[in-house]
């Protein structure tokens, strides 16, 4: 089954790599480097999976999750959101766990992560 995925990642190489892997698995991928744009996309579209970097150029991934509450329930947030981050401190991990989101540290084994998510 084709999954509709939103990828929020501001590092061009990482964004392109993840997008290619997802598309090869048959997923439909919308990619953005802007957290604010991502919020608009989430509110105006439906995604099966949202892969979100924590440290974006404009806002944080946690800001994206908070604003997503305008449309998504806490259960939907924990089911749909996957956090990727180079900053996997105890604080970050515990905050991600409060949302019930999966969290993957960078550098990613992109192939393994995608296989696990799909």
Secondary structure, DSSP 8 states (H G I E B T S, - for coil): ---EEEEE---HHHHHHHHHHHHHTT-EEEEES-HHHHHHHHHHS--SEEEEESB-SSSBHHHHHHHHTTT--HHHHHHHEEEEES---HHHHHHHHHHT-EEEESS--HHHHHHHH-
